[in-house]
Amino acid sequence: MQIQVRNSESEVPSTELERIFDKFYRVPQGDRWQYGGTGLGLTLVKQMVVDLQGVIEVSSHKD
């Protein structure tokens, strides 16, 4: 099974891609945080995928 998700709000800079699965990490949005959150969502998703012997990947098409 393959699932693809696209973020239509803003692209993640390629320099930040390695860190987006880190606990509590949030991509900088300038002087303020545009969206709330704890920075745990993608960490939890990655752990679930790994636990189910899956693979999770990320790419950015805009810098």
Secondary structure, DSSP 8 states (H G I E B T S, - for coil): --------S----GGGGGGTTSTT-----TTS-SS---S-HHHHHHHHHHHTT-------S--
